[in-house]
Amino acid sequence: MAARLGCSGVWLTGRFLVLCGRSPVGRRQRLGAWGSRNTLCCSFSTAPAKTVSYEELKDLLKSPKTVLVDVREPWEIKEYGKIPGALHIPLGEVVDALQMNPKDFERKYKQTMPSKSDCVVFSCLAGIRSLKAYDSAVSLGYSGSQHYHGGFEDWVKHEPPAKHH
């Protein structure tokens, strides 16, 4: 994988694999927690992801301590809609957002920043990006994080989406 990414170095430090270099499409990406434009940070967890079903998510959303984060791209939300009450933070912003100053978070996302003890449930279209967001959140200390593995595709099987215009 390192050669395919054109990496100049690979390090494994605790729960993180750090790859430095260019992305597969040849442009630099900022994905790491260290703020470097050429660092890719992937967390590894020894425990299985805490996943929730549609029914479990509906129950969790009744609590004010639950924050549902939709990590899809803005165009997806506009085109297809979202789960009512979901906070939109694109996957590429999750690591930075969860490390923001709470006042800056509230200014940017128009919602109170979740605490590390809150139940933060990540959702996307089909559960792939939300699992990445979940892994990032857990590595940052958000121990109450969960992942809606069915994602938006599963949600719309049960109820119509809320359109965002």
N, C-alpha and C positions, 0 to 999 in steps of 0.2 A: 504494500500500500504506500509506503513512503516513497518509493521510486515513481509510482504513478502520480503522486501529488507533486513531485519535483522537490521534495523536502531536502533541506540541508542538514537536518538533525531530528532525531526522535529520542525523547526521554520519557521514562516512566517514573513518576514521582508520587508515591503513595497511591492515591486513587485517581491520578490524572495521567493521561498520555498526552504529551505535547509534541505537536508536529509543526515545524517551521518551514515556510516556503510559500509557494503559490498554490492557488486553488486549481482544481482540475480544468477550469476554463481559462486559466492563465491570468486571472486578475486577483489581486490581493483581497483577502476577506478578513474582516474583524469578527472573530468568533470567540476569542479567548477572554478569560476573566482578567488578564493582566493588561489589557488595553493596547497590546501590540497589534499592529495591522497585519502581521504575518505569523500570528500564533493561533493554532487551532487547539482547543482544549476539550478533551473528551473525558467525562468521568466514568468510572467503572464502579458498579455497585455489586456487592456480593449477595445482597438480598433481592428477591424478586420484586418487581414493581407492584405497588398497591394499586390495583385496578378497580374500577367501579362500573357497574352496569347502568342502564337507563333508569331502572327502578331505584337503585341505590343513589344515583345522582339526584333524582327528584326528591328523595328524602333529605339528602344532604343540603340541597338548596333552600330548605325551609329554615335553616339555621343562619343567623347573621354572621357567624364565625366561618362560613364557607364562602370562598371566592372562586368563581369559575373563570378561568383564563383561556380565551380562544387564541391560539398561536398561529392561525392562518394568516395569509397575506391580506392587505386591505381590499384588493380587488375581489377576493373570494367572498368576503363578508358583504360587500356591496352587491355582488352578482347573485349570491345564493341566500344571503341572510345569516342570522346567527341564533344561538340559543338565547332566549330572553334573560337579561341580567348579566350576560357574559362580559367580562372585561377583555378588550382586545389589546394584546401585546404580541406582535409578530415574533416568531421563533428567534429571529436574528437579534431581537432586543431583550430577550428574557433575562440573560445573565446580567446585563447592565441594569435593567429595570429593578431586579431583585436586590441590587446593591446600591441603589440610589438613596439619597437623602429623602426621607418621607415627604417633606414639603415639595421637593422637586418632582417626586413621583406623582403627587396629587395634582400639581400644576400640569404635568404632561398628560396623565391618563384620566384626569377628572374623577378620581376615586381615591379613597384612602388606601395607602399601601398595606398589603397584608403583613401580618406579623409572622415570625418564624414558627409560632405555635398554632396559627390558623390552619384550617383545612383548605388547602389550595388545590383545586382540581384543574388539571390541564386537559384541553380538548383541541382537536384539529378536525380534519376531514374524516380520516379513517384510523387514527391512533398511532401513526408513525412519528409525526412531529411532536405530538403531545408527550410521547414517551421520552423523546430527547429533552423536552422542556422539564419533564418530571425529574429525569436524571440530573439535570443542571441544578434544579431547585434543591434536591436532596443533598447534593454536594456543597451547596451554599448554606446548609443548615435548616432548611424548611422541612422539618421532620414530619409535619402533618400533610405533606403533599400526596396527591393521588392522581391517577391518570384514567380518563374516560376512554377506554380502549375502543369503543364503537364509534366514537366521534360524531360529527355532524351527520354523517350518513345514517348512523343508527338513530339519532334523535329524530330526523324527519320521517322515519318509519312510524314513529309514535305520535308525533304532533307537528303541525306546520311551523316553519321557521319564522322568526321576526325579521322583517326586511329592514335594512339600514340604508338610508339614503342621505 
